Amino acid sequence: MRLPDSVTGSFLVVLGAAAAYGGYILPPVPGQPIGPNVFPLVIGCGLALCGLAIVFGIGHSFEEEEELVPFEDGQAAAPPPQGRLYGLRALLPPALLLFYVVAADRLGFIVTAAIMVYVTSTALGAKWKLALPLAALSPFAIHLIFGKLLRVPLPAGLLPTPW
C-alpha cells in the first residue's frame, strides 16, 4: 500500500509543528544565547517546511518516474537496478559510520566529513563536479555552526587548531 504524497507531507508538517512547539515551550538557559530549546525548534521548522514541499509537489517532476514493466501474469516489476554495485549501497551508511568512528580522531572532523560527503554524494549518483565542492564546503559549514557557534568540541586531527 502506498500513501499519497499529500498524506505523507501532512504527517511531516504535523510532526514538525509538534517538535517546533516543544522547542518553543522549553525554557532557555539564562546567560546562553542558544540553549536546548533551539535545536528542536530548528529541526521542527525544517521538517514542517519539507512536509509542505512534499504536499505541494515542489521539486518533484512526474515525468522522471520510470515506468514499471509488467510480467506476463500482470504483476508490475520494479525497474532494474543501476550499475554493478547497486546492491552494496545498503552497506554504505554503516561503513561510513564505522569510518567516522575510526578516522575522526586521527584525521580530524573536517577531513573525515569531507571524505564522507564525497563518498555519499557520488554513491547517490552525483557527478564529481557537484560532489567535490559539496565535500569541500559542507564540513566547513558544519564546523562553523557546531564548532564556533554552538561551541561543540570537534576533533582537529591533521589540521592546525587555531582556525
Phi and psi in radians as a Rosetta constraint file:
Dihedral C 1 N 2 CA 2 C 2 CIRCULARHARMONIC -1.973 0.35
Dihedral N 2 CA 2 C 2 N 3 CIRCULARHARMONIC 2.228 0.35
Dihedral C 2 N 3 CA 3 C 3 CIRCULARHARMONIC -1.393 0.35
Dihedral N 3 CA 3 C 3 N 4 CIRCULARHARMONIC 2.535 0.35
Dihedral C 3 N 4 CA 4 C 4 CIRCULARHARMONIC -1.137 0.35
Dihedral N 4 CA 4 C 4 N 5 CIRCULARHARMONIC 2.686 0.35
Dihedral C 4 N 5 CA 5 C 5 CIRCULARHARMONIC -1.056 0.35
Dihedral N 5 CA 5 C 5 N 6 CIRCULARHARMONIC -0.556 0.35
Dihedral C 5 N 6 CA 6 C 6 CIRCULARHARMONIC -1.162 0.35
Dihedral N 6 CA 6 C 6 N 7 CIRCULARHARMONIC -0.613 0.35
Dihedral C 6 N 7 CA 7 C 7 CIRCULARHARMONIC -1.229 0.35
Dihedral N 7 CA 7 C 7 N 8 CIRCULARHARMONIC -0.802 0.35
Dihedral C 7 N 8 CA 8 C 8 CIRCULARHARMONIC -1.082 0.35
Dihedral N 8 CA 8 C 8 N 9 CIRCULARHARMONIC -0.815 0.35
Dihedral C 8 N 9 CA 9 C 9 CIRCULARHARMONIC -1.107 0.35
Dihedral N 9 CA 9 C 9 N 10 CIRCULARHARMONIC -0.699 0.35
Dihedral C 9 N 10 CA 10 C 10 CIRCULARHARMONIC -1.119 0.35
Dihedral N 10 CA 10 C 10 N 11 CIRCULARHARMONIC -0.690 0.35
Dihedral C 10 N 11 CA 11 C 11 CIRCULARHARMONIC -1.078 0.35
Dihedral N 11 CA 11 C 11 N 12 CIRCULARHARMONIC -0.741 0.35
Dihedral C 11 N 12 CA 12 C 12 CIRCULARHARMONIC -1.141 0.35
Dihedral N 12 CA 12 C 12 N 13 CIRCULARHARMONIC -0.633 0.35
Dihedral C 12 N 13 CA 13 C 13 CIRCULARHARMONIC -1.116 0.35
Dihedral N 13 CA 13 C 13 N 14 CIRCULARHARMONIC -0.789 0.35
Dihedral C 13 N 14 CA 14 C 14 CIRCULARHARMONIC -1.143 0.35
Dihedral N 14 CA 14 C 14 N 15 CIRCULARHARMONIC -0.761 0.35
Dihedral C 14 N 15 CA 15 C 15 CIRCULARHARMONIC -1.110 0.35
Dihedral N 15 CA 15 C 15 N 16 CIRCULARHARMONIC -0.747 0.35
Dihedral C 15 N 16 CA 16 C 16 CIRCULARHARMONIC -1.137 0.35
Dihedral N 16 CA 16 C 16 N 17 CIRCULARHARMONIC -0.699 0.35
Dihedral C 16 N 17 CA 17 C 17 CIRCULARHARMONIC -1.131 0.35
Dihedral N 17 CA 17 C 17 N 18 CIRCULARHARMONIC -0.678 0.35
Dihedral C 17 N 18 CA 18 C 18 CIRCULARHARMONIC -1.139 0.35
Dihedral N 18 CA 18 C 18 N 19 CIRCULARHARMONIC -0.725 0.35
Dihedral C 18 N 19 CA 19 C 19 CIRCULARHARMONIC -1.166 0.35
Dihedral N 19 CA 19 C 19 N 20 CIRCULARHARMONIC -0.724 0.35
Dihedral C 19 N 20 CA 20 C 20 CIRCULARHARMONIC -1.132 0.35
Dihedral N 20 CA 20 C 20 N 21 CIRCULARHARMONIC -0.711 0.35
Dihedral C 20 N 21 CA 21 C 21 CIRCULARHARMONIC -1.136 0.35
Dihedral N 21 CA 21 C 21 N 22 CIRCULARHARMONIC -0.713 0.35
Dihedral C 21 N 22 CA 22 C 22 CIRCULARHARMONIC -1.060 0.35
Dihedral N 22 CA 22 C 22 N 23 CIRCULARHARMONIC -0.702 0.35
Dihedral C 22 N 23 CA 23 C 23 CIRCULARHARMONIC -1.214 0.35
Dihedral N 23 CA 23 C 23 N 24 CIRCULARHARMONIC -0.574 0.35
Dihedral C 23 N 24 CA 24 C 24 CIRCULARHARMONIC -1.183 0.35
Dihedral N 24 CA 24 C 24 N 25 CIRCULARHARMONIC -0.668 0.35
Dihedral C 24 N 25 CA 25 C 25 CIRCULARHARMONIC -1.474 0.35
Dihedral N 25 CA 25 C 25 N 26 CIRCULARHARMONIC -0.186 0.35
Dihedral C 25 N 26 CA 26 C 26 CIRCULARHARMONIC -1.175 0.35
Dihedral N 26 CA 26 C 26 N 27 CIRCULARHARMONIC 2.380 0.35
Dihedral C 26 N 27 CA 27 C 27 CIRCULARHARMONIC -1.297 0.35
Dihedral N 27 CA 27 C 27 N 28 CIRCULARHARMONIC 2.402 0.35
Dihedral C 27 N 28 CA 28 C 28 CIRCULARHARMONIC -1.253 0.35
Dihedral N 28 CA 28 C 28 N 29 CIRCULARHARMONIC 2.732 0.35
Dihedral C 28 N 29 CA 29 C 29 CIRCULARHARMONIC -1.430 0.35
Dihedral N 29 CA 29 C 29 N 30 CIRCULARHARMONIC 2.218 0.35
Dihedral C 29 N 30 CA 30 C 30 CIRCULARHARMONIC -1.085 0.35
Dihedral N 30 CA 30 C 30 N 31 CIRCULARHARMONIC 2.350 0.35
Dihedral C 30 N 31 CA 31 C 31 CIRCULARHARMONIC 1.526 0.35
Dihedral N 31 CA 31 C 31 N 32 CIRCULARHARMONIC -0.070 0.35
Dihedral C 31 N 32 CA 32 C 32 CIRCULARHARMONIC -2.023 0.35
Dihedral N 32 CA 32 C 32 N 33 CIRCULARHARMONIC 2.236 0.35
Dihedral C 32 N 33 CA 33 C 33 CIRCULARHARMONIC -1.208 0.35
Dihedral N 33 CA 33 C 33 N 34 CIRCULARHARMONIC -0.559 0.35
Dihedral C 33 N 34 CA 34 C 34 CIRCULARHARMONIC -2.136 0.35
Dihedral N 34 CA 34 C 34 N 35 CIRCULARHARMONIC 1.978 0.35
Dihedral C 34 N 35 CA 35 C 35 CIRCULARHARMONIC -1.934 0.35
Dihedral N 35 CA 35 C 35 N 36 CIRCULARHARMONIC -2.881 0.35
Dihedral C 35 N 36 CA 36 C 36 CIRCULARHARMONIC -1.232 0.35
Dihedral N 36 CA 36 C 36 N 37 CIRCULARHARMONIC -0.174 0.35
Dihedral C 36 N 37 CA 37 C 37 CIRCULARHARMONIC -1.438 0.35
Dihedral N 37 CA 37 C 37 N 38 CIRCULARHARMONIC -0.318 0.35
Dihedral C 37 N 38 CA 38 C 38 CIRCULARHARMONIC -1.296 0.35
Dihedral N 38 CA 38 C 38 N 39 CIRCULARHARMONIC -0.727 0.35
Dihedral C 38 N 39 CA 39 C 39 CIRCULARHARMONIC -1.054 0.35
Dihedral N 39 CA 39 C 39 N 40 CIRCULARHARMONIC -0.932 0.35
Dihedral C 39 N 40 CA 40 C 40 CIRCULARHARMONIC -1.130 0.35
Dihedral N 40 CA 40 C 40 N 41 CIRCULARHARMONIC -0.513 0.35
Dihedral C 40 N 41 CA 41 C 41 CIRCULARHARMONIC -1.146 0.35
Dihedral N 41 CA 41 C 41 N 42 CIRCULARHARMONIC -0.814 0.35
Dihedral C 41 N 42 CA 42 C 42 CIRCULARHARMONIC -1.186 0.35
Dihedral N 42 CA 42 C 42 N 43 CIRCULARHARMONIC -0.797 0.35
Dihedral C 42 N 43 CA 43 C 43 CIRCULARHARMONIC -1.111 0.35
Dihedral N 43 CA 43 C 43 N 44 CIRCULARHARMONIC -0.733 0.35
Dihedral C 43 N 44 CA 44 C 44 CIRCULARHARMONIC -1.105 0.35
Dihedral N 44 CA 44 C 44 N 45 CIRCULARHARMONIC -0.743 0.35
Dihedral C 44 N 45 CA 45 C 45 CIRCULARHARMONIC -1.125 0.35
Dihedral N 45 CA 45 C 45 N 46 CIRCULARHARMONIC -0.727 0.35
Dihedral C 45 N 46 CA 46 C 46 CIRCULARHARMONIC -1.115 0.35
Dihedral N 46 CA 46 C 46 N 47 CIRCULARHARMONIC -0.717 0.35
Dihedral C 46 N 47 CA 47 C 47 CIRCULARHARMONIC -1.137 0.35
Dihedral N 47 CA 47 C 47 N 48 CIRCULARHARMONIC -0.710 0.35
Dihedral C 47 N 48 CA 48 C 48 CIRCULARHARMONIC -1.140 0.35
Dihedral N 48 CA 48 C 48 N 49 CIRCULARHARMONIC -0.689 0.35
Dihedral C 48 N 49 CA 49 C 49 CIRCULARHARMONIC -1.134 0.35
Dihedral N 49 CA 49 C 49 N 50 CIRCULARHARMONIC -0.708 0.35
Dihedral C 49 N 50 CA 50 C 50 CIRCULARHARMONIC -1.124 0.35
Dihedral N 50 CA 50 C 50 N 51 CIRCULARHARMONIC -0.670 0.35
Dihedral C 50 N 51 CA 51 C 51 CIRCULARHARMONIC -1.108 0.35
Dihedral N 51 CA 51 C 51 N 52 CIRCULARHARMONIC -0.706 0.35
Dihedral C 51 N 52 CA 52 C 52 CIRCULARHARMONIC -1.133 0.35
Dihedral N 52 CA 52 C 52 N 53 CIRCULARHARMONIC -0.659 0.35
Dihedral C 52 N 53 CA 53 C 53 CIRCULARHARMONIC -1.115 0.35
Dihedral N 53 CA 53 C 53 N 54 CIRCULARHARMONIC -0.638 0.35
Dihedral C 53 N 54 CA 54 C 54 CIRCULARHARMONIC -1.218 0.35
Dihedral N 54 CA 54 C 54 N 55 CIRCULARHARMONIC -0.748 0.35
Dihedral C 54 N 55 CA 55 C 55 CIRCULARHARMONIC -1.048 0.35
Dihedral N 55 CA 55 C 55 N 56 CIRCULARHARMONIC -0.767 0.35
Dihedral C 55 N 56 CA 56 C 56 CIRCULARHARMONIC -1.590 0.35
Dihedral N 56 CA 56 C 56 N 57 CIRCULARHARMONIC 0.048 0.35
Dihedral C 56 N 57 CA 57 C 57 CIRCULARHARMONIC 1.227 0.35
Dihedral N 57 CA 57 C 57 N 58 CIRCULARHARMONIC 0.471 0.35
Dihedral C 57 N 58 CA 58 C 58 CIRCULARHARMONIC -1.265 0.35
Dihedral N 58 CA 58 C 58 N 59 CIRCULARHARMONIC 2.235 0.35
Dihedral C 58 N 59 CA 59 C 59 CIRCULARHARMONIC 1.451 0.35
Dihedral N 59 CA 59 C 59 N 60 CIRCULARHARMONIC 0.114 0.35
Dihedral C 59 N 60 CA 60 C 60 CIRCULARHARMONIC -1.989 0.35
Dihedral N 60 CA 60 C 60 N 61 CIRCULARHARMONIC 2.166 0.35
Dihedral C 60 N 61 CA 61 C 61 CIRCULARHARMONIC -1.920 0.35
Dihedral N 61 CA 61 C 61 N 62 CIRCULARHARMONIC 2.108 0.35
Dihedral C 61 N 62 CA 62 C 62 CIRCULARHARMONIC -1.282 0.35
Dihedral N 62 CA 62 C 62 N 63 CIRCULARHARMONIC -0.295 0.35
Dihedral C 62 N 63 CA 63 C 63 CIRCULARHARMONIC -1.279 0.35
Dihedral N 63 CA 63 C 63 N 64 CIRCULARHARMONIC -0.357 0.35
Dihedral C 63 N 64 CA 64 C 64 CIRCULARHARMONIC -1.383 0.35
Dihedral N 64 CA 64 C 64 N 65 CIRCULARHARMONIC -0.263 0.35
Dihedral C 64 N 65 CA 65 C 65 CIRCULARHARMONIC -1.201 0.35
Dihedral N 65 CA 65 C 65 N 66 CIRCULARHARMONIC 2.349 0.35
Dihedral C 65 N 66 CA 66 C 66 CIRCULARHARMONIC -1.459 0.35
Dihedral N 66 CA 66 C 66 N 67 CIRCULARHARMONIC 2.423 0.35
Dihedral C 66 N 67 CA 67 C 67 CIRCULARHARMONIC -1.268 0.35
Dihedral N 67 CA 67 C 67 N 68 CIRCULARHARMONIC 2.394 0.35
Dihedral C 67 N 68 CA 68 C 68 CIRCULARHARMONIC -1.502 0.35
Dihedral N 68 CA 68 C 68 N 69 CIRCULARHARMONIC 2.342 0.35
Dihedral C 68 N 69 CA 69 C 69 CIRCULARHARMONIC -1.575 0.35
Dihedral N 69 CA 69 C 69 N 70 CIRCULARHARMONIC 2.133 0.35
Dihedral C 69 N 70 CA 70 C 70 CIRCULARHARMONIC -1.345 0.35
Dihedral N 70 CA 70 C 70 N 71 CIRCULARHARMONIC 2.590 0.35
Dihedral C 70 N 71 CA 71 C 71 CIRCULARHARMONIC -1.310 0.35
Dihedral N 71 CA 71 C 71 N 72 CIRCULARHARMONIC 3.068 0.35
Dihedral C 71 N 72 CA 72 C 72 CIRCULARHARMONIC -1.142 0.35
Dihedral N 72 CA 72 C 72 N 73 CIRCULARHARMONIC -0.529 0.35
Dihedral C 72 N 73 CA 73 C 73 CIRCULARHARMONIC -1.474 0.35
Dihedral N 73 CA 73 C 73 N 74 CIRCULARHARMONIC 0.135 0.35
Dihedral C 73 N 74 CA 74 C 74 CIRCULARHARMONIC 1.659 0.35
Dihedral N 74 CA 74 C 74 N 75 CIRCULARHARMONIC -0.158 0.35
Dihedral C 74 N 75 CA 75 C 75 CIRCULARHARMONIC -1.382 0.35
Dihedral N 75 CA 75 C 75 N 76 CIRCULARHARMONIC 2.562 0.35
Dihedral C 75 N 76 CA 76 C 76 CIRCULARHARMONIC -1.474 0.35
Dihedral N 76 CA 76 C 76 N 77 CIRCULARHARMONIC 2.410 0.35
Dihedral C 76 N 77 CA 77 C 77 CIRCULARHARMONIC -1.800 0.35
Dihedral N 77 CA 77 C 77 N 78 CIRCULARHARMONIC 2.604 0.35
Dihedral C 77 N 78 CA 78 C 78 CIRCULARHARMONIC -1.271 0.35
Dihedral N 78 CA 78 C 78 N 79 CIRCULARHARMONIC 2.655 0.35
Dihedral C 78 N 79 CA 79 C 79 CIRCULARHARMONIC -1.125 0.35
Dihedral N 79 CA 79 C 79 N 80 CIRCULARHARMONIC 2.656 0.35
Dihedral C 79 N 80 CA 80 C 80 CIRCULARHARMONIC -1.166 0.35
Dihedral N 80 CA 80 C 80 N 81 CIRCULARHARMONIC 2.552 0.35
Dihedral C 80 N 81 CA 81 C 81 CIRCULARHARMONIC -1.123 0.35
Dihedral N 81 CA 81 C 81 N 82 CIRCULARHARMONIC 2.717 0.35
Dihedral C 81 N 82 CA 82 C 82 CIRCULARHARMONIC -1.655 0.35
Dihedral N 82 CA 82 C 82 N 83 CIRCULARHARMONIC 2.156 0.35
Dihedral C 82 N 83 CA 83 C 83 CIRCULARHARMONIC 1.455 0.35
Dihedral N 83 CA 83 C 83 N 84 CIRCULARHARMONIC 2.916 0.35
Dihedral C 83 N 84 CA 84 C 84 CIRCULARHARMONIC -1.320 0.35
Dihedral N 84 CA 84 C 84 N 85 CIRCULARHARMONIC -0.590 0.35
Dihedral C 84 N 85 CA 85 C 85 CIRCULARHARMONIC -1.732 0.35
Dihedral N 85 CA 85 C 85 N 86 CIRCULARHARMONIC 0.405 0.35
Dihedral C 85 N 86 CA 86 C 86 CIRCULARHARMONIC -1.050 0.35
Dihedral N 86 CA 86 C 86 N 87 CIRCULARHARMONIC -0.716 0.35
Dihedral C 86 N 87 CA 87 C 87 CIRCULARHARMONIC -1.188 0.35
Dihedral N 87 CA 87 C 87 N 88 CIRCULARHARMONIC -0.402 0.35
Dihedral C 87 N 88 CA 88 C 88 CIRCULARHARMONIC -1.362 0.35
Dihedral N 88 CA 88 C 88 N 89 CIRCULARHARMONIC -0.131 0.35
Dihedral C 88 N 89 CA 89 C 89 CIRCULARHARMONIC -1.120 0.35
Dihedral N 89 CA 89 C 89 N 90 CIRCULARHARMONIC -0.424 0.35
Dihedral C 89 N 90 CA 90 C 90 CIRCULARHARMONIC -1.163 0.35
Dihedral N 90 CA 90 C 90 N 91 CIRCULARHARMONIC -0.429 0.35
Dihedral C 90 N 91 CA 91 C 91 CIRCULARHARMONIC -1.482 0.35
Dihedral N 91 CA 91 C 91 N 92 CIRCULARHARMONIC -0.118 0.35
Dihedral C 91 N 92 CA 92 C 92 CIRCULARHARMONIC -1.133 0.35
Dihedral N 92 CA 92 C 92 N 93 CIRCULARHARMONIC -0.850 0.35
Dihedral C 92 N 93 CA 93 C 93 CIRCULARHARMONIC -1.037 0.35
Dihedral N 93 CA 93 C 93 N 94 CIRCULARHARMONIC -0.849 0.35
Dihedral C 93 N 94 CA 94 C 94 CIRCULARHARMONIC -1.159 0.35
Dihedral N 94 CA 94 C 94 N 95 CIRCULARHARMONIC -0.572 0.35
Dihedral C 94 N 95 CA 95 C 95 CIRCULARHARMONIC -1.165 0.35
Dihedral N 95 CA 95 C 95 N 96 CIRCULARHARMONIC -0.719 0.35
Dihedral C 95 N 96 CA 96 C 96 CIRCULARHARMONIC -1.199 0.35
Dihedral N 96 CA 96 C 96 N 97 CIRCULARHARMONIC -0.626 0.35
Dihedral C 96 N 97 CA 97 C 97 CIRCULARHARMONIC -1.121 0.35
Dihedral N 97 CA 97 C 97 N 98 CIRCULARHARMONIC -0.760 0.35
Dihedral C 97 N 98 CA 98 C 98 CIRCULARHARMONIC -1.109 0.35
Dihedral N 98 CA 98 C 98 N 99 CIRCULARHARMONIC -0.715 0.35
Dihedral C 98 N 99 CA 99 C 99 CIRCULARHARMONIC -1.054 0.35
Dihedral N 99 CA 99 C 99 N 100 CIRCULARHARMONIC -0.752 0.35
Dihedral C 99 N 100 CA 100 C 100 CIRCULARHARMONIC -1.105 0.35
Dihedral N 100 CA 100 C 100 N 101 CIRCULARHARMONIC -0.761 0.35
Dihedral C 100 N 101 CA 101 C 101 CIRCULARHARMONIC -1.083 0.35
Dihedral N 101 CA 101 C 101 N 102 CIRCULARHARMONIC -0.724 0.35
Dihedral C 101 N 102 CA 102 C 102 CIRCULARHARMONIC -1.343 0.35
Dihedral N 102 CA 102 C 102 N 103 CIRCULARHARMONIC -0.691 0.35
Dihedral C 102 N 103 CA 103 C 103 CIRCULARHARMONIC -1.723 0.35
Dihedral N 103 CA 103 C 103 N 104 CIRCULARHARMONIC -0.277 0.35
Dihedral C 103 N 104 CA 104 C 104 CIRCULARHARMONIC -1.104 0.35
Dihedral N 104 CA 104 C 104 N 105 CIRCULARHARMONIC -0.720 0.35
Dihedral C 104 N 105 CA 105 C 105 CIRCULARHARMONIC -1.230 0.35
Dihedral N 105 CA 105 C 105 N 106 CIRCULARHARMONIC -0.592 0.35
Dihedral C 105 N 106 CA 106 C 106 CIRCULARHARMONIC -1.403 0.35
Dihedral N 106 CA 106 C 106 N 107 CIRCULARHARMONIC -0.849 0.35
Dihedral C 106 N 107 CA 107 C 107 CIRCULARHARMONIC -1.546 0.35
Dihedral N 107 CA 107 C 107 N 108 CIRCULARHARMONIC -0.468 0.35
Dihedral C 107 N 108 CA 108 C 108 CIRCULARHARMONIC 1.729 0.35
Dihedral N 108 CA 108 C 108 N 109 CIRCULARHARMONIC 2.842 0.35
Dihedral C 108 N 109 CA 109 C 109 CIRCULARHARMONIC -1.135 0.35
Dihedral N 109 CA 109 C 109 N 110 CIRCULARHARMONIC -0.792 0.35
Dihedral C 109 N 110 CA 110 C 110 CIRCULARHARMONIC -1.076 0.35
Dihedral N 110 CA 110 C 110 N 111 CIRCULARHARMONIC -0.862 0.35
Dihedral C 110 N 111 CA 111 C 111 CIRCULARHARMONIC -1.159 0.35
Dihedral N 111 CA 111 C 111 N 112 CIRCULARHARMONIC -0.796 0.35
Dihedral C 111 N 112 CA 112 C 112 CIRCULARHARMONIC -1.114 0.35
Dihedral N 112 CA 112 C 112 N 113 CIRCULARHARMONIC -0.774 0.35
Dihedral C 112 N 113 CA 113 C 113 CIRCULARHARMONIC -1.160 0.35
Dihedral N 113 CA 113 C 113 N 114 CIRCULARHARMONIC -0.636 0.35
Dihedral C 113 N 114 CA 114 C 114 CIRCULARHARMONIC -1.108 0.35
Dihedral N 114 CA 114 C 114 N 115 CIRCULARHARMONIC -0.748 0.35
Dihedral C 114 N 115 CA 115 C 115 CIRCULARHARMONIC -1.110 0.35
Dihedral N 115 CA 115 C 115 N 116 CIRCULARHARMONIC -0.761 0.35
Dihedral C 115 N 116 CA 116 C 116 CIRCULARHARMONIC -1.108 0.35
Dihedral N 116 CA 116 C 116 N 117 CIRCULARHARMONIC -0.747 0.35
Dihedral C 116 N 117 CA 117 C 117 CIRCULARHARMONIC -1.152 0.35
Dihedral N 117 CA 117 C 117 N 118 CIRCULARHARMONIC -0.725 0.35
Dihedral C 117 N 118 CA 118 C 118 CIRCULARHARMONIC -1.129 0.35
Dihedral N 118 CA 118 C 118 N 119 CIRCULARHARMONIC -0.809 0.35
Dihedral C 118 N 119 CA 119 C 119 CIRCULARHARMONIC -1.115 0.35
Dihedral N 119 CA 119 C 119 N 120 CIRCULARHARMONIC -0.753 0.35
Dihedral C 119 N 120 CA 120 C 120 CIRCULARHARMONIC -1.138 0.35
Dihedral N 120 CA 120 C 120 N 121 CIRCULARHARMONIC -0.797 0.35
Dihedral C 120 N 121 CA 121 C 121 CIRCULARHARMONIC -1.192 0.35
Dihedral N 121 CA 121 C 121 N 122 CIRCULARHARMONIC -0.657 0.35
Dihedral C 121 N 122 CA 122 C 122 CIRCULARHARMONIC -1.243 0.35
Dihedral N 122 CA 122 C 122 N 123 CIRCULARHARMONIC -0.592 0.35
Dihedral C 122 N 123 CA 123 C 123 CIRCULARHARMONIC -1.175 0.35
Dihedral N 123 CA 123 C 123 N 124 CIRCULARHARMONIC -0.493 0.35
Dihedral C 123 N 124 CA 124 C 124 CIRCULARHARMONIC -1.501 0.35
Dihedral N 124 CA 124 C 124 N 125 CIRCULARHARMONIC 0.034 0.35
Dihedral C 124 N 125 CA 125 C 125 CIRCULARHARMONIC 1.838 0.35
Dihedral N 125 CA 125 C 125 N 126 CIRCULARHARMONIC 0.096 0.35
Dihedral C 125 N 126 CA 126 C 126 CIRCULARHARMONIC -1.308 0.35
Dihedral N 126 CA 126 C 126 N 127 CIRCULARHARMONIC 2.514 0.35
Dihedral C 126 N 127 CA 127 C 127 CIRCULARHARMONIC -1.276 0.35
Dihedral N 127 CA 127 C 127 N 128 CIRCULARHARMONIC 2.750 0.35
Dihedral C 127 N 128 CA 128 C 128 CIRCULARHARMONIC -1.130 0.35
Dihedral N 128 CA 128 C 128 N 129 CIRCULARHARMONIC -0.435 0.35
Dihedral C 128 N 129 CA 129 C 129 CIRCULARHARMONIC -1.184 0.35
Dihedral N 129 CA 129 C 129 N 130 CIRCULARHARMONIC -0.431 0.35
Dihedral C 129 N 130 CA 130 C 130 CIRCULARHARMONIC -1.648 0.35
Dihedral N 130 CA 130 C 130 N 131 CIRCULARHARMONIC -0.687 0.35
Dihedral C 130 N 131 CA 131 C 131 CIRCULARHARMONIC -1.173 0.35
Dihedral N 131 CA 131 C 131 N 132 CIRCULARHARMONIC -0.647 0.35
Dihedral C 131 N 132 CA 132 C 132 CIRCULARHARMONIC -1.181 0.35
Dihedral N 132 CA 132 C 132 N 133 CIRCULARHARMONIC -0.875 0.35
Dihedral C 132 N 133 CA 133 C 133 CIRCULARHARMONIC -1.110 0.35
Dihedral N 133 CA 133 C 133 N 134 CIRCULARHARMONIC -0.624 0.35
Dihedral C 133 N 134 CA 134 C 134 CIRCULARHARMONIC -1.108 0.35
Dihedral N 134 CA 134 C 134 N 135 CIRCULARHARMONIC -0.739 0.35
Dihedral C 134 N 135 CA 135 C 135 CIRCULARHARMONIC -1.206 0.35
Dihedral N 135 CA 135 C 135 N 136 CIRCULARHARMONIC -0.476 0.35
Dihedral C 135 N 136 CA 136 C 136 CIRCULARHARMONIC -1.437 0.35
Dihedral N 136 CA 136 C 136 N 137 CIRCULARHARMONIC -0.642 0.35
Dihedral C 136 N 137 CA 137 C 137 CIRCULARHARMONIC -1.598 0.35
Dihedral N 137 CA 137 C 137 N 138 CIRCULARHARMONIC -0.635 0.35
Dihedral C 137 N 138 CA 138 C 138 CIRCULARHARMONIC -1.137 0.35
Dihedral N 138 CA 138 C 138 N 139 CIRCULARHARMONIC -0.701 0.35
Dihedral C 138 N 139 CA 139 C 139 CIRCULARHARMONIC -1.101 0.35
Dihedral N 139 CA 139 C 139 N 140 CIRCULARHARMONIC -0.597 0.35
Dihedral C 139 N 140 CA 140 C 140 CIRCULARHARMONIC -1.192 0.35
Dihedral N 140 CA 140 C 140 N 141 CIRCULARHARMONIC -0.674 0.35
Dihedral C 140 N 141 CA 141 C 141 CIRCULARHARMONIC -1.136 0.35
Dihedral N 141 CA 141 C 141 N 142 CIRCULARHARMONIC -0.734 0.35
Dihedral C 141 N 142 CA 142 C 142 CIRCULARHARMONIC -1.127 0.35
Dihedral N 142 CA 142 C 142 N 143 CIRCULARHARMONIC -0.700 0.35
Dihedral C 142 N 143 CA 143 C 143 CIRCULARHARMONIC -1.103 0.35
Dihedral N 143 CA 143 C 143 N 144 CIRCULARHARMONIC -0.723 0.35
Dihedral C 143 N 144 CA 144 C 144 CIRCULARHARMONIC -1.128 0.35
Dihedral N 144 CA 144 C 144 N 145 CIRCULARHARMONIC -0.703 0.35
Dihedral C 144 N 145 CA 145 C 145 CIRCULARHARMONIC -1.239 0.35
Dihedral N 145 CA 145 C 145 N 146 CIRCULARHARMONIC -0.930 0.35
Dihedral C 145 N 146 CA 146 C 146 CIRCULARHARMONIC -1.454 0.35
Dihedral N 146 CA 146 C 146 N 147 CIRCULARHARMONIC -0.762 0.35
Dihedral C 146 N 147 CA 147 C 147 CIRCULARHARMONIC -1.308 0.35
Dihedral N 147 CA 147 C 147 N 148 CIRCULARHARMONIC -0.753 0.35
Dihedral C 147 N 148 CA 148 C 148 CIRCULARHARMONIC -1.634 0.35
Dihedral N 148 CA 148 C 148 N 149 CIRCULARHARMONIC -0.860 0.35
Dihedral C 148 N 149 CA 149 C 149 CIRCULARHARMONIC -1.306 0.35
Dihedral N 149 CA 149 C 149 N 150 CIRCULARHARMONIC -0.886 0.35
Dihedral C 149 N 150 CA 150 C 150 CIRCULARHARMONIC -1.580 0.35
Dihedral N 150 CA 150 C 150 N 151 CIRCULARHARMONIC -0.159 0.35
Dihedral C 150 N 151 CA 151 C 151 CIRCULARHARMONIC 1.017 0.35
Dihedral N 151 CA 151 C 151 N 152 CIRCULARHARMONIC 0.732 0.35
Dihedral C 151 N 152 CA 152 C 152 CIRCULARHARMONIC -1.501 0.35
Dihedral N 152 CA 152 C 152 N 153 CIRCULARHARMONIC 2.194 0.35
Dihedral C 152 N 153 CA 153 C 153 CIRCULARHARMONIC -1.231 0.35
Dihedral N 153 CA 153 C 153 N 154 CIRCULARHARMONIC 2.139 0.35
Dihedral C 153 N 154 CA 154 C 154 CIRCULARHARMONIC -1.958 0.35
Dihedral N 154 CA 154 C 154 N 155 CIRCULARHARMONIC 2.513 0.35
Dihedral C 154 N 155 CA 155 C 155 CIRCULARHARMONIC -1.114 0.35
Dihedral N 155 CA 155 C 155 N 156 CIRCULARHARMONIC 2.331 0.35
Dihedral C 155 N 156 CA 156 C 156 CIRCULARHARMONIC -1.449 0.35
Dihedral N 156 CA 156 C 156 N 157 CIRCULARHARMONIC -0.754 0.35
Dihedral C 156 N 157 CA 157 C 157 CIRCULARHARMONIC 1.113 0.35
Dihedral N 157 CA 157 C 157 N 158 CIRCULARHARMONIC -2.205 0.35
Dihedral C 157 N 158 CA 158 C 158 CIRCULARHARMONIC -1.278 0.35
Dihedral N 158 CA 158 C 158 N 159 CIRCULARHARMONIC -0.451 0.35
Dihedral C 158 N 159 CA 159 C 159 CIRCULARHARMONIC -1.445 0.35
Dihedral N 159 CA 159 C 159 N 160 CIRCULARHARMONIC 2.548 0.35
Dihedral C 159 N 160 CA 160 C 160 CIRCULARHARMONIC -1.139 0.35
Dihedral N 160 CA 160 C 160 N 161 CIRCULARHARMONIC 2.559 0.35
Dihedral C 160 N 161 CA 161 C 161 CIRCULARHARMONIC -1.393 0.35
Dihedral N 161 CA 161 C 161 N 162 CIRCULARHARMONIC -0.355 0.35
Dihedral C 161 N 162 CA 162 C 162 CIRCULARHARMONIC -1.075 0.35
Dihedral N 162 CA 162 C 162 N 163 CIRCULARHARMONIC -0.471 0.35
